[in-house]
Amino acid sequence: MLRRAYWSVPVMVLVVMGGAGCAGDERGHKRAAPRPPAIQVIPANGTPDARPDRPVVVTAERGTLHQVVVREDPRAHLRPKGTLPLPGRFSEDRRTWRALGTLRPHTAYTVTATGTGPGGERTWHASRFTTLRPRATFAVADVTPRPGEVVGVGMPLIVTFDRPIARRAAVERSLEVRMSRPVTGAWNWTTAQQVVFRPRRYWPTGQRVTLLARTTGVRAAPGVYGTSDHTSRFRVGTRRVSTVDVRRHVMSVEENGVLVNTAPISAGKGGRRAYVTTSGVHLAMGKYDPVIMTSAWMGVTDRDDPRYYKKTVRHAVQISGTGEYVHAAPWSVASQGRANVSHGCVNASPTFAQWFYARTQRGDIVKVTGTDRPLEPFNGWGYWQMPWERWVKGGALNRPVLPREHDP
């Protein structure tokens, strides 16, 4: 018994080793090397931490692709079973399909692909992968104008994020501006958390604008990804352009190119730079009735200081970030049309101020002329003060957004 067992083991080992180590079968023929799968997918099946900002790529190693469906796996998430598949595009030879856009972080996806092999046989592939869990997330915190707001022809589109953006080009690419009447515009990063879009020239009246912020899966910084998209719409109303002539002490208002009103005004009295009304293209930023104005903006809070003031002001339209308004000033009516006596605001009669207040929409143009103190481009919404070429350079992509046909 022991001897038979002893001799049987080497024989079995020799047979197994011979079969594994030689390149042919018992007749001396070479075996064909295993062929790669007919359809390959990146990320590979079972990947647990795929980057959301890297596209899904499906390739037919042999033959062509017929259909590719990539969608969130409803078995792993509380998503509707009808979740739309990811959009994608085939190459001209239909050997490659590439997903358009990014993926949702920390989400399971399924891939189903069909095709035809080189001999006409049907090929099929199914796989599943999961995107990584981000270290942190970012999102759109605010959009100006408000959804559905009717604005003036100079209105900027301001997008504010909830954290600083390090990879601004990637985020800027995810922002799409759709227009009913396409015009050229450009983005400009005013801060690390805020990017502003303005057209090259004023918006056309009646323009409908839609912002599509497709930030889901976009990498804003190492380990920081967007987890949601944002959509907002607004409409451009009457083309209202007002001109304040500081030297002549008069303000005129045009609507759609027609002069509709003029009024005597009083602007900044000067003496110190803070009391000089800024010249340039201002925008109506908001309106308040009433608003309390004090001298605290220039550091004067002592009531005994001759520069101190505190007034309740009616029908005030803000036109800069440094506290310039067009407002009712019954106390300076005698000077309006004759002299500049304000601390920098545009004083008007209560009647005219109420009329102007009622008609004003955010984004209306207010041009101020006649002083040697220019409005800074980032003082409030003074963006039209910056030449177009400089404005474009403030974007991460350093190029204008060319018009495209859309119906927002």
Residue pairs with C-beta under 8 A, 6 or more apart in sequence:
23 30
23 31
24 30
24 31
25 31
35 62
36 61
37 61
37 125
38 60
38 61
38 62
38 63
38 115
38 117
38 123
38 125
39 58
39 59
39 60
39 61
39 65
39 113
39 115
39 123
39 124
39 125
40 58
40 59
40 61
40 125
41 56
41 57
41 58
41 59
41 111
41 113
41 125
41 127
42 56
42 57
42 58
42 59
43 50
43 54
43 56
43 129
44 127
44 129
45 127
45 128
45 129
46 127
46 128
46 129
47 129
47 130
48 129
48 130
49 130
49 131
49 132
49 133
50 103
50 129
50 130
50 131
50 132
51 131
51 132
51 219
52 102
52 103
52 104
52 105
52 131
52 132
52 134
52 216
52 217
52 218
52 219
52 225
53 102
53 103
53 170
53 217
53 218
53 219
53 225
55 98
55 99
55 100
55 101
55 102
56 70
56 86
56 88
56 98
56 99
56 103
56 109
56 111
57 96
57 97
57 98
57 99
58 65
58 68
58 70
58 96
58 97
58 98
58 111
58 113
58 125
59 95
59 96
59 97
60 94
60 95
60 96
60 115
60 123
62 117
62 118
63 95
63 115
63 116
63 117
63 118
63 123
64 93
64 94
64 95
64 115
64 116
65 90
65 94
65 95
65 96
65 97
65 113
65 114
65 115
66 94
66 114
66 115
66 116
67 112
67 113
67 114
68 88
68 90
68 97
68 111
68 112
68 113
69 85
69 111
69 112
69 113
70 85
70 86
70 88
70 99
70 109
70 110
70 111
70 112
71 83
71 84
71 85
71 86
71 109
71 110
72 79
72 83
72 104
72 107
72 108
72 109
72 110
73 107
73 108
73 109
73 110
73 128
74 80
74 81
74 83
75 108
76 107
76 108
76 130
77 107
77 108
86 99
86 100
86 101
86 103
87 99
87 100
87 101
88 97
88 98
88 99
88 100
89 97
89 98
89 100
90 96
90 97
91 97
91 98
97 113
101 214
101 217
102 174
102 214
102 216
102 217
102 218
102 226
103 109
103 131
103 216
103 217
104 131
104 216
104 217
104 227
105 131
105 132
105 133
105 134
105 137
105 216
105 217
105 225
105 227
106 130
106 131
106 132
106 133
106 134
107 130
107 131
108 128
108 129
108 130
109 128
109 129
109 130
109 131
110 126
110 127
110 128
111 125
111 126
111 127
111 128
111 129
112 125
112 126
113 124
113 125
113 126
114 122
114 123
114 124
114 125
115 122
115 123
115 124
116 122
116 123
117 123
131 217
134 223
134 224
134 225
134 227
135 222
135 223
135 224
136 163
136 221
136 223
136 224
137 224
137 225
137 226
137 227
138 161
138 162
138 163
138 165
138 215
138 220
138 221
138 224
138 225
138 226
139 161
139 162
139 215
139 226
139 227
139 228
139 230
140 159
140 160
140 161
140 162
140 213
140 215
140 230
141 160
141 161
141 162
141 193
142 158
142 159
142 160
143 157
143 158
143 159
143 160
143 211
143 213
143 230
143 232
144 156
144 157
144 158
144 160
145 151
145 155
145 157
145 232
145 234
145 362
145 363
146 234
147 232
147 233
147 234
148 233
148 234
148 235
149 234
149 235
149 362
150 234
150 235
150 236
150 237
150 361
151 234
151 235
151 236
151 237
151 361
151 362
151 363
152 236
152 237
152 238
152 239
152 240
152 283
152 284
152 361
152 362
152 363
152 364
152 365
153 202
153 203
153 204
153 205
153 236
153 239
153 240
153 241
153 363
153 364
153 365
154 202
154 203
154 281
154 283
154 363
154 364
154 365
154 381
154 384
155 203
155 234
155 236
155 283
155 362
155 363
156 196
156 197
156 198
156 283
156 363
156 381
156 383
157 177
157 196
157 197
157 198
157 209
157 211
157 234
158 194
158 195
158 196
158 197
159 175
159 194
159 195
159 196
159 197
159 211
159 213
160 193
160 194
161 171
161 193
161 194
161 220
162 193
163 193
163 220
163 224
164 192
164 193
164 221
165 171
165 189
165 192
165 193
165 195
165 220
165 221
166 220
166 221
166 222
166 224
167 219
167 220
167 221
168 189
168 195
168 396
169 396
169 397
170 218
170 219
170 220
171 195
171 215
171 218
171 220
171 396
172 187
172 195
172 395
172 396
172 397
173 218
173 397
174 213
174 214
174 215
174 218
174 226
175 187
175 195
175 197
175 211
175 212
175 213
175 214
176 211
176 212
176 213
176 214
177 185
177 197
177 209
177 210
177 211
177 212
177 401
178 209
178 210
178 211
178 212
178 404
178 406
178 407
178 408
179 207
179 208
179 209
179 210
179 403
179 406
179 408
180 206
180 207
180 208
180 209
180 406
180 407
180 408
181 204
181 206
181 207
182 403
182 404
182 405
182 406
183 199
183 200
183 201
183 203
183 204
183 207
183 403
184 199
184 200
184 400
184 401
184 402
184 403
185 197
185 198
185 199
185 200
185 400
185 401
186 197
186 198
186 200
186 388
186 391
186 392
186 395
186 399
186 400
186 401
187 195
187 196
187 197
187 394
187 395
187 396
187 397
187 401
188 195
188 196
188 197
188 198
188 383
188 386
188 391
188 392
188 394
188 395
189 195
189 196
189 394
189 395
189 396
190 196
190 378
190 394
195 395
196 383
197 401
198 383
198 384
198 391
200 388
200 400
202 239
202 365
203 209
203 236
204 236
205 236
205 237
205 238
205 239
205 256
206 235
206 236
207 235
207 236
208 233
208 234
208 235
208 236
208 408
209 233
209 234
209 235
209 236
209 408
210 231
210 232
210 233
210 406
210 408
211 230
211 231
211 232
211 233
212 229
212 231
213 229
213 230
213 231
213 232
214 229
215 226
215 228
215 229
215 230
216 226
216 227
216 228
216 229
217 225
217 226
218 225
218 226
219 225
220 226
233 408
236 363
237 361
238 255
238 256
238 361
239 255
239 256
239 257
240 253
240 254
240 255
240 359
240 360
240 361
240 364
240 365
241 253
241 254
241 364
241 365
241 367
242 251
242 252
242 253
242 254
242 326
242 356
242 364
242 365
242 366
242 367
243 251
243 252
243 254
243 366
243 367
243 368
243 369
244 250
244 251
244 265
244 267
244 277
244 326
244 346
244 366
244 367
244 368
244 369
245 251
245 252
245 369
245 370
246 267
246 268
246 277
246 279
246 340
246 368
246 369
246 370
246 371
247 369
247 370
248 370
249 264
249 265
249 266
249 267
249 336
249 337
249 338
249 339
249 340
250 262
250 263
250 264
250 265
250 337
251 262
251 263
251 264
251 265
251 326
251 346
251 348
251 352
252 259
252 261
252 262
253 259
253 260
253 261
253 262
253 356
253 359
254 260
255 359
261 352
261 355
261 356
263 336
263 348
263 349
263 352
264 336
264 337
264 338
264 348
264 349
265 326
265 336
265 337
265 346
265 347
265 348
266 329
266 332
266 335
266 336
266 337
266 338
266 339
266 340
266 341
266 342
266 346
266 347
267 277
267 340
267 342
267 344
267 345
267 346
267 347
267 368
267 370
267 371
268 275
268 276
268 277
268 340
268 342
268 343
268 344
268 345
268 371
269 275
269 339
269 340
269 341
269 342
269 343
270 276
270 340
273 373
274 298
274 343
274 344
275 342
275 343
275 344
276 344
276 371
276 372
276 373
277 324
277 340
277 342
277 344
277 345
277 346
277 368
277 371
277 373
278 320
278 322
278 324
278 344
278 368
278 371
278 373
278 374
278 375
278 376
278 379
279 368
279 369
279 370
279 371
279 372
279 373
279 374
279 375
280 367
280 368
280 374
280 375
280 382
280 384
280 385
281 365
281 366
281 367
281 375
281 382
281 384
281 385
282 319
282 320
282 324
282 365
282 366
282 367
282 368
282 375
282 380
282 381
282 382
283 319
283 362
283 363
283 364
283 365
283 366
283 380
283 381
283 382
283 383
283 384
284 317
284 318
284 319
284 360
284 361
284 362
284 363
284 364
284 366
285 318
285 319
285 320
285 321
285 362
285 380
285 381
286 317
286 318
286 362
287 315
287 316
287 317
287 318
287 357
287 360
288 316
288 318
289 314
289 315
289 316
289 357
290 312
290 313
290 314
290 316
291 312
291 313
291 316
291 325
291 327
292 310
292 311
292 312
292 313
293 309
293 310
293 311
293 313
293 316
293 323
293 325
293 345
294 301
294 309
294 310
294 311
295 301
295 305
295 307
295 308
295 309
295 310
295 343
297 322
297 323
298 307
300 307
300 308
301 308
302 308
309 343
313 325
313 327
313 328
313 329
314 327
314 328
314 350
314 353
314 354
315 327
315 328
315 350
315 353
315 354
315 356
315 357
316 325
316 326
316 327
316 328
316 353
316 357
317 325
317 326
317 327
317 356
317 357
317 360
317 366
318 324
318 325
318 380
319 325
319 326
319 346
319 366
319 368
319 380
320 375
320 379
320 380
320 382
321 379
321 380
321 381
321 382
322 344
322 379
322 380
323 344
323 345
324 344
324 345
324 346
325 345
325 346
326 345
326 346
326 348
326 353
326 356
326 366
327 345
327 346
327 347
327 348
327 353
328 348
328 349
328 350
328 353
328 354
329 336
329 342
329 345
329 347
329 348
329 349
329 353
330 349
330 350
332 341
332 342
332 347
333 349
335 341
335 347
336 347
336 348
336 349
341 347
346 368
348 356
365 384
368 375
374 385
375 382
375 385
376 382
376 385
377 383
377 385
377 386
383 391
386 394
392 398
392 399
392 400
